[in-house]
Amino acid sequence: MPDKGGKPYTVRYDAINAMLLNEFLKAHRKVEKLEASVMEQQKQIKVLTAGLEKVSAQLKTDGAPRVVENTY
């Protein structure tokens, strides 16, 4: 609460808990979203890695290099 000069002279400790809880909940939601994003990226990495391994295996078994004609 401010005094007559506008300077604070008391702290409302009862309001601090509510403010801290609100900030904690915002941070927690953000962390949950980031974790979900990381999980999705890990799934995509696994799919891409599997595809790359498949292509690499095909290139190894084909032997001779091939030339592809561009028909555009």
Order of alpha helices (4+ residues) and beta strands (2+ residues): alpha
